[in-house]
Amino acid sequence: MSEDEEIARILEQRRRQMEKDLEESKRKQEEQKVIKTLSRIVFTPEARSRLNNLRLVKPQLAEQVEKYLIALAQQGKLKIPVEDEYLKEILERIYLSSRRGTG
């Protein structure tokens, strides 16, 4: 394989990877838009604020809780809107169960 062919092959690989990364980025942005829209429906403003505060400290936990509760709401297994007090209870249960697991 000549040097030009090798460069062309590498460039083509890089182009494909960049396209794949761009598609993944677009997919994630779209997913975030959907979650944000559903979050406005499922949570009260106070509960959303609490989730956003949690997201600053524990982003992965906030995302998991948010997605889980949205899924339950979509299945009709959760009263909408989720009040801040109920969200606090859920977060407290998670905290206590994680303390028992490590303690």
Stockholm file with secondary structure:
# STOCKHOLM 1.0

chainA/1-103         MSEDEEIARILEQRRRQMEKDLEESKRKQEEQKVIKTLSRIVFTPEARSRLNNLRLVKPQLAEQVEKYLIALAQQGKLKIPVEDEYLKEILERIYLSSRRGTG
#=GR chainA/1-103 SS CCHHHHHHHHHHHHHHHHHHHHHHHHHHHHHHHHHHHHHHHHBCHHHHHHHHHHHHHCHHHHHHHHHHHHHHHHTTCSCSSBCHHHHHHHHHHHHHHHHHHHC
#=GC SS_cons         CCHHHHHHHHHHHHHHHHHHHHHHHHHHHHHHHHHHHHHHHHBCHHHHHHHHHHHHHCHHHHHHHHHHHHHHHHTTCSCSSBCHHHHHHHHHHHHHHHHHHHC
//
